[in-house]
């Protein structure tokens, strides 16, 4: 059955989509992997390929596999604009879809539950299989094996992803890996359109990360009381517990951050983005409900709450997307693939720290509608998240390392040991939050760090929260630099006054405080050089390490950080 829409009515394609389409039709290969940053238009590209293959008779039917039930309806709606009718309500027990559909939309879980049903459907007719967010096929053995069983005889397979990397070594079905000299296997994309390219083309928004530190104090199950400062170099165990203390609805940290995020949202809505929306991403359902209650108490505003197992969750998301309501609180339903372009402010209030989850979550805020819109994401100032925020623009592949431990890079092993590989809480036992408070530690933009720590609720914090919402990337960069210079001048003036009034020497900084200050200074210099040279931040950091030696900056000594600062200033 040929699609009903005439060619002249099809949605227009962006430059990267046209190039990818040419590459697809030129290659005529059975498998094709398109990697494009969230918001770039992977769905439109895939449906245009489906339209062409149905129209020229290469395939007779289309099967789309998506990560969630909500996305099934979203895919069916998008396909209808191409004259392609897909059945999002197909169930494994149905065996066959109605004859007036061009195909079906399924989930990976649905495939894993009974791959034989879908294998029979694929063998019966020449099928194009569109595998949306293909990295999910490596989530569980039943999913990956099910996908291979169901679709290994498909006429064509088109794999899509915005995040083609995983935190494990599970191979992704139908993805080609190239083995490098050291035995590492790296995924190979047939079409690649990364966040940095999309940012340069104005396809996605730049993201400004508002990182909040502060004191966290808690009592362990053994009765010990511990107090630390977020953002300081800590052990993995202490970082995790301090992080959980900050996110605890009983503490002041999350209340102050939600209040600050609401002020940022109000500023954007008053300054050119009247329908701007905000999203709080919670770790679990109980905290999601608690955060909605906090929002109501500290701002007087109600929030829509979306929980994955609630009936009507998809309808709630669609209703919020089409409204001008201000706030949405969710757990997992809005972590990937959901299209709400008006989201402009986020609160990353979850302890998930894998690169995959972080990229998916931030992808909800980068969808561009018009030039000048900037997204703002509030997050805890903890080293794992700061590293992910600073490297947002880095293109990643899925890498499968050799099994031999002797071949492992010690730095990579250390990084893995410090990373939580799941989205749950890693610590057992009970803990009691005693105290927490928040302060704006730094603003991360374009990989650079700006600003000095200021108290939540202060006038200096408001200067950052009130930044205009419609600015070019260059204007945001210059304005942040201006704010930082003014802040440093005020601090220097206050220090001089304090010294005159109180000549006693200030306590010397600890090594941890010195390292934190030097890392921020180095990141700011790297960001400035990246802005001037258009080099990725990761490449500049790599050059510094090559010149000076030593480990990544998170593990570098004070002397190594000072040497790198001196070197980059000499360039």
C-alpha positions as CSV (number, residue, x, y, z in Angstrom):
1,X,0.0,0.0,0.0
2,X,1.5,3.3,-1.1
3,X,1.4,6.3,1.3
4,X,-1.5,8.7,0.8
5,X,0.4,11.9,1.0
6,X,1.7,13.4,-2.3
7,X,5.4,14.3,-2.3
8,X,4.9,18.0,-2.4
9,X,3.1,17.9,1.0
10,X,5.8,16.2,2.9
11,X,7.6,18.0,5.7
12,X,10.8,19.8,4.6
13,X,14.1,18.4,5.5
14,X,17.1,20.0,7.3
15,X,20.5,19.9,5.6
16,X,21.7,17.0,7.7
17,X,18.5,15.0,7.0
18,X,18.9,15.5,3.2
19,X,22.6,14.4,3.4
20,X,21.7,11.4,5.4
21,X,18.9,10.5,3.0
22,X,21.2,10.7,0.0
23,X,23.7,8.5,1.9
24,X,21.0,6.0,2.7
25,X,19.7,5.7,-0.9
26,X,23.2,5.6,-2.4
27,X,24.3,2.8,-0.2
28,X,21.2,0.6,-0.5
29,X,22.5,-1.4,2.5
30,X,20.4,-3.6,4.7
31,X,21.5,-1.8,7.9
32,X,21.9,1.9,8.5
33,X,22.7,3.7,11.8
34,X,21.7,7.4,12.1
35,X,23.1,9.2,15.1
36,X,21.6,12.6,15.7
37,X,21.4,14.7,18.8
38,X,18.0,14.9,20.6
39,X,15.8,17.5,18.9
40,X,17.6,17.3,15.5
41,X,14.7,15.4,13.8
42,X,15.5,11.7,13.7
43,X,11.8,10.8,13.4
44,X,11.3,13.0,10.4
45,X,14.3,11.5,8.7
46,X,13.3,7.9,9.3
47,X,9.7,8.5,8.1
48,X,11.0,10.1,4.9
49,X,13.0,6.9,4.3
50,X,9.9,4.8,5.0
51,X,7.9,6.9,2.6
52,X,10.4,6.5,-0.2
53,X,10.8,2.7,0.3
54,X,7.0,2.2,0.4
55,X,6.5,4.4,-2.6
56,X,9.1,2.6,-4.8
57,X,8.0,-0.9,-3.7
58,X,11.2,-1.8,-1.9
59,X,9.2,-2.8,1.2
60,X,5.6,-3.6,1.8
61,X,5.2,-2.7,5.4
62,X,6.9,-0.8,8.2
63,X,7.6,-1.8,11.8
64,X,8.7,0.8,14.3
65,X,10.2,-0.2,17.7
66,X,10.2,2.5,20.4
67,X,11.4,2.5,24.0
68,X,8.0,3.3,25.7
69,X,4.3,3.0,25.2
70,X,3.9,6.8,25.1
71,X,6.3,7.0,22.1
72,X,4.1,4.6,20.2
73,X,1.3,7.1,19.9
74,X,3.8,9.9,19.1
75,X,5.4,7.8,16.2
76,X,1.9,7.0,14.8
77,X,1.0,10.7,14.8
78,X,4.2,11.7,13.1
79,X,3.8,9.0,10.4
80,X,0.3,10.2,9.6
81,X,1.8,13.5,8.3
82,X,3.6,11.4,5.7
83,X,0.4,9.6,4.7
84,X,1.8,6.5,6.5
85,X,-0.8,4.8,8.9
86,X,0.8,2.9,11.7
87,X,-1.1,0.9,14.4
88,X,0.1,1.9,17.9
89,X,-2.4,-0.4,19.6
90,X,-1.1,-3.6,18.0
91,X,-0.7,-6.4,20.6
92,X,1.3,-9.7,20.4
93,X,-2.0,-11.6,20.6
94,X,-3.3,-9.9,17.5
95,X,-0.8,-11.7,15.2
96,X,-1.9,-9.6,12.2
97,X,-2.7,-5.9,11.9
98,X,-5.7,-4.5,9.9
99,X,-5.2,-4.2,6.2
100,X,-5.6,-0.4,6.1
101,X,-2.4,0.1,8.1
102,X,1.0,0.4,6.5
103,X,2.5,-1.1,9.6
104,X,2.7,-1.1,13.4
105,X,4.5,0.5,16.3
106,X,5.9,-1.7,19.1
107,X,8.1,-1.5,22.2
108,X,11.3,-3.3,22.9
109,X,9.6,-5.0,25.8
110,X,6.8,-6.2,23.5
111,X,9.4,-7.7,21.1
112,X,11.3,-9.4,24.0
113,X,8.0,-10.9,25.3
114,X,7.3,-12.9,22.1
115,X,9.9,-12.4,19.3
116,X,8.4,-15.3,17.3
117,X,5.2,-13.4,16.6
118,X,7.2,-10.6,15.0
119,X,9.6,-12.9,13.2
120,X,6.5,-14.4,11.4
121,X,5.2,-11.0,10.6
122,X,8.6,-10.0,9.2
123,X,8.9,-13.1,7.1
124,X,5.4,-12.7,5.7
125,X,6.1,-9.3,4.0
126,X,9.1,-7.3,3.0
127,X,9.6,-5.1,6.0
128,X,11.4,-1.9,6.9
129,X,12.2,-2.0,10.6
130,X,12.9,1.4,12.3
131,X,14.6,0.8,15.6
132,X,14.2,4.0,17.6
133,X,16.9,4.6,20.3
134,X,18.5,1.3,19.3
135,X,20.8,1.4,22.4
136,X,17.8,0.1,24.4
137,X,18.2,-3.3,22.6
138,X,21.3,-3.8,24.8
139,X,19.4,-3.2,28.1
140,X,18.5,-6.8,28.7
141,X,19.5,-10.1,27.1
142,X,15.8,-10.9,26.3
143,X,15.4,-7.6,24.5
144,X,18.6,-7.9,22.4
145,X,18.0,-11.5,21.6
146,X,14.4,-10.8,20.8
147,X,15.2,-8.0,18.4
148,X,17.8,-10.2,16.6
149,X,15.3,-13.1,16.4
150,X,12.4,-11.0,15.2
151,X,14.2,-8.9,12.6
152,X,17.3,-10.7,11.3
153,X,15.4,-11.5,8.1
154,X,14.0,-8.0,7.6
155,X,14.4,-6.4,4.2
156,X,15.8,-3.2,5.6
157,X,16.7,-2.0,9.2
158,X,17.1,1.6,10.0
159,X,18.5,2.2,13.5
160,X,18.2,5.6,15.2
161,X,19.8,7.0,18.4
162,X,20.7,10.3,20.0
163,X,22.9,8.6,22.5
164,X,24.8,5.7,20.8
165,X,26.8,4.8,23.9
166,X,26.2,2.6,26.9
167,X,27.8,2.1,30.3
168,X,28.3,-1.6,29.7
169,X,29.8,-3.9,27.1
170,X,26.5,-5.4,25.8
171,X,26.7,-5.2,22.0
172,X,23.8,-3.5,20.3
173,X,22.0,-5.6,17.7
174,X,22.4,-4.6,14.0
175,X,25.1,-2.0,14.9
176,X,28.4,-2.4,13.1
177,X,31.6,-2.2,15.3
178,X,35.0,-1.5,14.0
179,X,38.0,-3.1,15.9
180,X,40.8,-0.7,16.6
181,X,44.5,-1.6,17.1
182,X,44.2,-2.0,20.8
183,X,41.3,-4.5,20.5
184,X,38.6,-2.0,21.4
185,X,35.5,-2.2,19.3
186,X,33.8,1.1,18.5
187,X,30.3,1.6,17.0
188,X,30.2,3.1,13.5
189,X,27.5,5.5,12.4
190,X,26.4,5.8,8.8
191,X,25.1,9.3,9.4
192,X,26.3,11.5,12.4
193,X,24.9,14.9,13.5
194,X,26.2,15.8,16.9
195,X,25.0,18.4,19.5
196,X,27.9,20.7,18.6
197,X,27.0,20.7,14.9
198,X,23.3,21.1,15.7
199,X,24.1,24.0,18.0
200,X,26.1,25.8,15.2
201,X,23.2,25.3,12.8
202,X,20.7,26.7,15.3
203,X,18.8,23.4,15.4
204,X,19.1,23.0,19.1
205,X,19.3,25.4,22.1
206,X,22.5,26.0,24.1
207,X,22.1,24.8,27.7
208,X,23.2,26.8,30.7
209,X,23.8,24.6,33.8
210,X,23.1,26.3,37.2
211,X,25.2,24.1,39.6
212,X,24.2,24.5,43.3
213,X,26.5,23.4,46.1
214,X,25.9,23.9,49.9
215,X,26.2,22.2,53.2
216,X,24.7,18.7,53.7
217,X,24.5,17.1,57.2
218,X,23.0,13.7,57.9
219,X,22.9,10.9,60.5
220,X,23.9,7.4,59.4
221,X,22.1,4.2,60.4
222,X,24.9,3.7,62.9
223,X,24.1,7.0,64.6
224,X,27.1,8.9,63.3
225,X,26.6,12.5,62.2
226,X,28.4,13.6,59.0
227,X,28.6,17.1,57.4
228,X,30.2,17.9,54.1
229,X,30.0,20.5,51.3
230,X,28.6,19.5,47.9
231,X,31.2,19.9,45.2
232,X,34.3,19.2,47.2
233,X,36.4,16.2,46.3
234,X,34.9,13.4,48.4
235,X,34.9,9.6,48.4
236,X,32.3,7.9,46.2
237,X,30.4,6.9,49.3
238,X,30.3,10.4,50.8
239,X,29.5,12.0,47.5
240,X,26.5,9.7,47.1
241,X,25.2,10.3,50.6
242,X,25.6,14.1,50.4
243,X,23.9,14.1,47.1
244,X,20.9,12.1,48.5
245,X,20.8,14.5,51.5
246,X,20.6,17.5,49.1
247,X,17.7,15.9,47.1
248,X,15.8,14.9,50.3
249,X,12.4,16.7,50.3
250,X,12.8,17.2,54.1
251,X,15.9,19.4,53.6
252,X,16.2,23.0,52.6
253,X,18.5,22.5,49.6
254,X,15.9,21.2,47.2
255,X,13.4,23.8,48.4
256,X,15.8,26.6,47.6
257,X,16.8,25.2,44.2
258,X,13.1,24.7,43.2
259,X,12.5,28.3,44.2
260,X,15.5,29.5,42.2
261,X,14.4,27.5,39.1
262,X,10.9,29.0,39.3
263,X,12.4,32.5,39.4
264,X,14.4,31.6,36.3
265,X,11.3,30.3,34.6
266,X,9.3,33.5,35.5
267,X,12.2,35.6,34.1
268,X,12.1,33.7,30.8
269,X,8.3,33.9,30.5
270,X,8.4,37.7,31.2
271,X,11.2,38.3,28.7
272,X,10.2,36.8,25.4
273,X,9.2,33.2,26.0
274,X,5.7,33.5,27.4
275,X,4.9,29.7,27.2
276,X,8.2,28.5,28.7
277,X,7.8,25.3,30.7
278,X,9.7,23.7,33.5
279,X,10.4,20.1,34.3
280,X,11.6,18.6,37.6
281,X,13.1,15.1,37.1
282,X,12.8,13.0,40.3
283,X,14.4,9.7,41.3
284,X,11.1,7.9,42.3
285,X,7.4,8.4,42.6
286,X,7.4,9.4,46.2
287,X,9.9,12.2,45.8
288,X,8.1,13.3,42.6
289,X,4.9,13.9,44.6
290,X,6.9,15.5,47.4
291,X,8.6,17.9,45.0
292,X,5.2,18.9,43.5
293,X,4.2,19.7,47.1
294,X,7.3,21.8,47.7
295,X,6.7,23.7,44.5
296,X,3.2,24.5,45.7
297,X,4.4,25.7,49.1
298,X,7.3,27.8,48.0
299,X,5.8,29.4,44.8
300,X,2.1,28.9,45.1
301,X,2.1,27.0,41.8
302,X,0.7,23.6,41.0
303,X,2.5,21.1,38.8
304,X,1.3,18.2,36.7
305,X,2.7,14.9,38.0
306,X,3.5,12.2,35.5
307,X,4.3,8.7,36.9
308,X,5.2,5.8,34.5
309,X,2.6,3.4,35.9
310,X,-0.3,5.8,36.2
311,X,-3.2,5.4,33.8
312,X,-3.3,8.3,31.4
313,X,0.4,9.3,31.7
314,X,0.7,9.8,27.9
315,X,-2.4,12.0,27.9
316,X,-1.0,14.1,30.7
317,X,2.2,14.7,28.8
318,X,0.4,15.6,25.6
319,X,-1.9,18.0,27.5
320,X,1.1,19.7,29.2
321,X,2.9,20.0,25.8
322,X,-0.1,21.7,24.2
323,X,-0.8,24.1,27.2
324,X,1.1,27.0,28.6
325,X,1.1,25.5,32.2
326,X,4.4,26.2,34.0
327,X,5.5,23.0,35.7
328,X,5.7,19.3,35.2
329,X,7.2,16.8,37.7
330,X,8.1,13.3,36.3
331,X,10.2,10.2,37.0
332,X,11.0,8.3,33.8
333,X,8.2,9.2,31.4
334,X,9.9,12.3,30.2
335,X,13.5,11.1,30.1
336,X,13.7,10.2,26.5
337,X,12.0,10.8,23.1
338,X,9.1,12.9,24.5
339,X,8.7,16.1,22.5
340,X,7.8,19.1,24.6
341,X,9.7,21.9,22.7
342,X,8.6,24.6,25.2
343,X,10.6,23.1,28.1
344,X,13.2,25.7,28.9
345,X,14.0,25.1,32.6
346,X,14.9,21.9,34.3
347,X,15.7,20.7,37.8
348,X,17.9,17.5,37.6
349,X,16.8,16.2,41.0
350,X,17.8,12.6,40.5
351,X,20.9,10.6,41.6
352,X,21.2,9.0,38.1
353,X,24.7,9.7,36.8
354,X,25.3,7.5,33.8
355,X,26.3,9.5,30.6
356,X,23.4,7.8,28.8
357,X,20.7,8.9,31.3
358,X,22.1,12.4,31.6
359,X,22.2,12.9,27.9
360,X,18.6,11.7,27.5
361,X,17.4,13.9,30.3
362,X,19.1,17.1,29.0
363,X,17.8,16.2,25.5
364,X,14.3,17.2,26.8
365,X,15.4,20.9,27.0
366,X,17.4,21.4,23.8
367,X,14.7,21.4,21.1
368,X,14.9,24.7,19.3
369,X,11.9,26.7,18.2
370,X,13.3,30.1,17.3
371,X,16.8,31.7,17.4
372,X,18.0,33.0,20.8
373,X,16.2,30.6,23.1
374,X,18.5,29.2,25.9
375,X,17.7,26.4,28.2
376,X,18.6,26.4,31.9
377,X,19.1,23.2,33.9
378,X,19.6,23.3,37.7
379,X,21.6,20.5,39.2
380,X,23.7,19.5,42.3
381,X,27.3,20.6,42.2
382,X,28.8,17.1,42.4
383,X,31.8,16.1,40.3
384,X,30.1,13.3,38.3
385,X,27.4,15.7,37.1
386,X,29.7,18.6,36.6
387,X,31.9,16.5,34.3
388,X,28.9,15.4,32.3
389,X,27.7,19.0,32.0
390,X,31.2,20.3,30.9
391,X,31.4,17.5,28.2
392,X,27.8,17.9,26.8
393,X,29.1,18.7,23.4
394,X,31.3,15.6,23.1
395,X,30.3,13.1,20.5
396,X,30.3,9.5,21.9
397,X,30.3,6.1,20.4
398,X,29.5,2.8,22.0
399,X,32.8,1.2,22.9
400,X,33.3,-2.5,23.8
401,X,36.6,-3.1,25.5
402,X,38.7,-6.2,25.4
403,X,37.9,-8.8,28.1
404,X,41.5,-8.9,29.4
405,X,41.9,-6.8,32.5
406,X,45.6,-6.4,31.7
407,X,44.7,-4.3,28.6
408,X,42.5,-1.9,30.6
409,X,43.5,1.8,31.0
410,X,44.0,2.4,34.7
411,X,42.3,5.8,34.4
412,X,39.3,4.2,32.7
413,X,39.1,1.7,35.5
414,X,39.2,4.4,38.1
415,X,36.4,6.3,36.2
416,X,34.2,3.2,36.1
417,X,34.8,2.6,39.8
418,X,33.6,6.1,40.6
419,X,30.5,5.9,38.5
420,X,27.1,4.5,39.5
421,X,25.9,2.2,36.7
422,X,22.3,2.2,37.5
423,X,19.6,4.8,38.3
424,X,18.7,3.6,41.8
425,X,20.3,4.5,45.1
426,X,23.5,2.6,45.6
427,X,23.7,2.7,49.4
428,X,21.8,0.4,51.6
429,X,20.6,1.2,55.1
430,X,18.8,4.2,56.5
431,X,20.0,7.8,56.8
432,X,18.3,10.8,58.3
433,X,18.7,14.3,56.8
434,X,19.6,16.8,59.6
435,X,20.4,19.9,57.6
436,X,21.0,21.1,54.0
437,X,21.2,24.5,52.3
438,X,21.9,25.6,48.8
439,X,24.1,28.2,47.1
440,X,24.8,28.9,43.5
441,X,28.3,27.5,43.0
442,X,28.9,28.1,39.3
443,X,27.2,28.4,35.9
444,X,28.5,26.0,33.2
445,X,28.0,27.2,29.7
446,X,29.6,26.0,26.5
447,X,31.9,23.8,28.6
448,X,33.2,26.8,30.6
449,X,32.7,27.7,34.3
450,X,31.5,31.1,35.3
451,X,30.7,32.9,38.6
452,X,31.7,32.6,42.2
453,X,29.6,30.9,45.0
454,X,26.7,33.0,46.2
455,X,23.9,32.3,48.7
456,X,20.5,31.2,47.4
457,X,18.1,34.1,47.6
458,X,20.8,36.7,47.3
459,X,20.8,39.7,44.9
460,X,23.9,38.2,43.2
461,X,22.1,34.9,42.5
462,X,19.2,36.9,41.0
463,X,21.7,38.5,38.6
464,X,22.3,35.1,37.1
465,X,18.6,33.9,37.3
466,X,17.5,37.0,35.6
467,X,19.7,36.7,32.5
468,X,17.7,37.4,29.3
469,X,16.1,34.4,27.7
470,X,16.5,35.4,24.1
471,X,20.2,35.8,23.4
472,X,22.7,34.3,20.9
473,X,25.3,31.9,22.2
474,X,28.0,34.6,21.9
475,X,25.8,37.1,23.8
476,X,25.3,34.6,26.6
477,X,29.0,33.9,26.8
478,X,29.9,37.6,26.9
479,X,27.2,38.4,29.5
480,X,28.4,35.6,31.8
481,X,31.9,36.8,31.5
482,X,30.7,40.3,32.4
483,X,28.8,39.0,35.4
484,X,31.9,37.1,36.6
485,X,34.1,40.1,36.3
486,X,31.7,42.2,38.3
487,X,31.4,39.5,40.9
488,X,35.1,39.2,41.3
489,X,35.5,43.0,41.6
490,X,32.8,43.1,44.3
491,X,34.5,40.3,46.2
492,X,37.9,42.0,45.9
493,X,36.4,45.2,47.2
494,X,34.8,43.5,50.1
495,X,38.0,41.6,50.9
496,X,39.9,44.9,51.0
497,X,37.4,46.5,53.3
498,X,37.4,43.4,55.6
499,X,41.2,43.4,55.7
500,X,41.3,47.1,56.6
501,X,38.7,46.6,59.4
502,X,40.1,43.3,60.6
503,X,43.8,42.9,59.9
504,X,43.9,39.4,61.4
505,X,44.9,36.8,58.7
506,X,42.1,34.7,57.2
507,X,42.4,30.9,57.7
508,X,44.4,29.3,54.9
509,X,42.5,27.3,52.3
510,X,42.6,23.6,52.5
511,X,44.1,21.6,49.7
512,X,40.5,20.5,48.7
513,X,39.4,24.2,48.5
514,X,42.5,25.1,46.5
515,X,41.9,22.2,44.0
516,X,38.3,23.2,43.6
517,X,39.2,26.8,42.9
518,X,41.9,25.9,40.4
519,X,39.6,23.5,38.6
520,X,37.0,26.2,38.1
521,X,39.7,28.6,36.9
522,X,41.1,26.0,34.5
523,X,37.6,25.2,33.1
524,X,36.9,28.9,32.6
525,X,40.1,29.3,30.6
526,X,39.3,26.2,28.5
527,X,35.9,27.6,27.9
528,X,37.3,30.9,26.8
529,X,39.8,29.2,24.4
530,X,37.1,27.0,23.0
531,X,34.9,30.1,22.3
532,X,37.9,31.8,20.6
533,X,39.1,28.8,18.5
534,X,35.9,26.7,18.1
535,X,37.9,23.7,19.4
536,X,35.9,21.2,21.6
537,X,36.6,21.4,25.3
538,X,37.7,17.8,25.5
539,X,40.3,18.4,22.8
540,X,41.8,21.3,24.7
541,X,41.9,19.4,27.9
542,X,43.6,16.5,26.0
543,X,46.2,18.9,24.6
544,X,47.0,20.2,28.1
545,X,47.4,16.7,29.4
546,X,49.7,15.8,26.5
547,X,51.8,18.9,27.1
548,X,51.9,18.8,30.9
549,X,51.3,15.1,31.6
550,X,49.2,13.8,34.5
551,X,45.7,12.4,34.9
552,X,42.3,14.1,34.1
553,X,41.7,17.3,36.0
554,X,39.4,15.6,38.5
555,X,42.4,13.6,39.7
556,X,45.1,16.1,39.1
557,X,47.3,17.6,41.9
558,X,47.4,21.3,42.8
559,X,50.8,21.6,41.1
560,X,49.5,19.9,37.9
561,X,46.4,22.2,37.8
562,X,48.6,25.3,38.2
563,X,50.9,24.1,35.4
564,X,48.0,23.6,33.0
565,X,46.6,27.1,33.9
566,X,50.0,28.6,33.1
567,X,50.3,26.7,29.8
568,X,46.9,27.6,28.5
569,X,47.5,31.3,29.4
570,X,50.7,31.1,27.3
571,X,48.8,29.9,24.2
